[in-house]
Amino acid sequence: MADRTVAVVGGGCAGVLATRELLRGTGDRVVLIEPDEPGGGLAYGSARPWHLLNSRAGAMSADPDDPGHFARWAGCSSDDFRPRAEYGQYLRSVFASVADEHGDRLTVRRSQAAGLSPDGVLLADGRSVRADDVVVATGNPAPAQPAAVPDHPDYVPDPWAKGALEAIPSDVPVLLIGAGLTAIDVAMTLTAERERDAPITAVSRRGQLPLTHTPVAAPPIGLALDDCTTLRDIVRAVRAEAARAGDWRAVVDGLRPYLDQMWTAFTPDEQESFLRHLARPWECHRHRMAPAVGARVSSMREEGRFEVRAGGVHSMTAPAAGGLLVELEAGVQWFGAVVNCAGPGRLPGAAGSFVGSLLSSGEARVGPHGLGLDIDASGRLVGADGRVRPDRWLIGPLRRGAKWETTAVPEIRAQARTLARSVIPVE
Ligand SMILES: Cc1cc2nc3c(=O)[nH]c(=O)nc-3n(C[C@H](O)[C@H](O)[C@H](O)COP(=O)(O)OP(=O)(O)OC[C@H]3O[C@@H](n4cnc5c(N)ncnc54)[C@H](O)[C@@H]3O)c2cc1C
C-alpha cells in the first residue's frame, strides 16, 4: 500500500536509522518528528572533540548489510575509536542521502511530540500528524536522581543539559555521583579546555570504573552455555573461559549476541538479582573506554587529579558560603559543585513529558523493572490494558527490560531493519 504513513517520534540515532530503513525497505511515507536537526541526540548531538566513541569504527555502520560503511566514510581503520561528534556528522550524512533518494516520501516536522491520538501524533504546538503507524524513538529515560538532592545552583542534575558544566569553576573540588562512562565524559570535559587546580572525585556503590579496550580487537570467543541453568552457572562458565582464554574481552564480546536470549530466559527474580549484583560489573566489562580515554584517566588518577571512591552519598546540605557539604563513607566533605552522573533513571519517575503522556493515557505501560516500556516480541507497545498496540512501535534504549542489549548502534540498526519489515498493515 503506497499511501500509508509512518510517524517516527525522535530523530536521534534510532529515529534516523528507522527512517532510513522505512524509506528504503517499504513504500510508506515517513514523517519524522524531531525538534532539533535529525542525527544528533544525546550521544552524538553535543559531544565535544575529546569525547570518543566507546566502540570501534567497525561496529558503527548504519547499514546492517555493510559493516564497513562508517569506517570507509571516516577514512579510518575498523579498529579506530573516532570522535562521537564525527559520528553525529556521519548520521546526518546518512540521513541526507536517504532524504535525497526518497525525499518525495519524507517530511521532517521540527517539533516536539506531546502524545498520541487515535489518528497519529499530537504535537506540542497544538497541531497533529496523521499516521497509520507510529515509531517511538525518543531515547533514554531522564537521569536517575540520588535521594535527597538539594535544589541548588551548585548541584548539576543533568550533565547533558546545555552549558551545565561550563559554569563550574576550575579551582573548586568537584564530586561526580556515578563512576561510569558519563562520569568519564564529565571528567574529560572539566579537564580538557582549562587547567584544573582542584581535584575531581567520582563516587559509586562499587567504586568501579569502566575498563579499557585494547588497541586491536581480539576475535570474540563463543561460549557453550548449554549446561548452564542458572545465572550462577553462567557467571562460573564465563570466569572459567576468561581465565582459559587469557583475554576476558574476547569472552565478553562473544556473549553479546546471546545476551537478550539469556536475559529473557531469566526468571524475574534472577533478572532482579542480575540488576542488583552483576549489571554494574557487566557494564564495566562490556561498555569499555577507548584506549586513549583510558590512558588519560589513568594519568589523571596517578597525578591525583581524579579519584574514585566506593560508597554512597548519604546526605547533602548547602552552607551559606556556597558549594555543597556532602556526607560520604569517609565523612563530610565540601565540594564546589556536585554533578549527577548516575545514568538513566527508572520509569515511571524518569519518563519525560512524551513518555509520561503515553503512560497516563494508557497507550503504554512500564516494562520489566521500570527500565523501559513494555513491548511484545516484535517491538510493539503494550498498553495499560495489557493489549498489544498493533501500530505503535518502540525502538532503542526504552526497550531495556524487555531486552537487555538495546542501546548500542549494532542492536539499534538491527531493530530498525526488523521494524521496517514488520510495519505492514494487518488485514
Ligand atoms: C554518552 C553516550 C555515548 C555512547 N557511545 C556509544 C558508542 O560509542 N557506541 C555505541 O554503539 N553506542 C553508544 N551509545 C549508545 C547509543 O548509540 C545511544 O544510546 C543512541 O544514540 C540511542 O539513540 P536514540 O535515538 O534512541 O536516542 P537519542 O540519540 O538520545 O535521540 C532521541 C531523540 O529524540 C528526540 N525527542 C525526545 N523527545 C521527543 C519528543 N517528545 N518529540 C520529538 N522528539 C523527541 C530528541 O530530541 C533526540 O533527538 C552512547 C550513548 C551515550 C549516552
The ligand as an ORCA input file, in Angstrom:
! r2SCAN-3c Opt
* xyz 0 1
  C      27.275      9.395     26.002
  C      26.926      8.207     25.184
  C      27.894      7.596     24.398
  C      27.578      6.492     23.604
  N      28.537      5.914     22.853
  C      28.231      4.856     22.088
  C      29.216      4.212     21.274
  O      30.381      4.579     21.264
  N      28.834      3.152     20.514
  C      27.552      2.694     20.508
  O      27.256      1.726     19.792
  N      26.600      3.274     21.282
  C      26.915      4.327     22.051
  N      25.951      4.908     22.825
  C      24.598      4.344     22.821
  C      23.705      4.728     21.666
  O      24.284      4.991     20.441
  C      22.700      5.756     22.049
  O      22.024      5.385     23.202
  C      21.762      6.040     20.887
  O      22.182      7.270     20.439
  C      20.295      6.000     21.206
  O      19.614      6.611     20.148
  P      18.169      7.193     20.322
  O      17.798      7.766     19.015
  O      17.287      6.168     20.908
  O      18.294      8.326     21.419
  P      18.904      9.769     21.204
  O      20.066      9.704     20.271
  O      19.078     10.389     22.522
  O      17.766     10.555     20.407
  C      16.497     10.788     20.916
  C      15.905     11.911     20.088
  O      14.527     12.013     20.394
  C      14.180     13.383     20.398
  N      12.987     13.522     21.228
  C      12.870     13.249     22.546
  N      11.605     13.501     22.933
  C      10.925     13.916     21.837
  C       9.592     14.334     21.600
  N       8.694     14.384     22.584
  N       9.243     14.695     20.347
  C      10.150     14.655     19.326
  N      11.438     14.274     19.506
  C      11.816     13.920     20.739
  C      15.403     14.092     20.960
  O      15.423     15.442     20.549
  C      16.529     13.270     20.358
  O      16.996     13.813     19.157
  C      26.253      6.008     23.621
  C      25.284      6.618     24.414
  C      25.604      7.710     25.192
  C      24.531      8.365     26.016
*
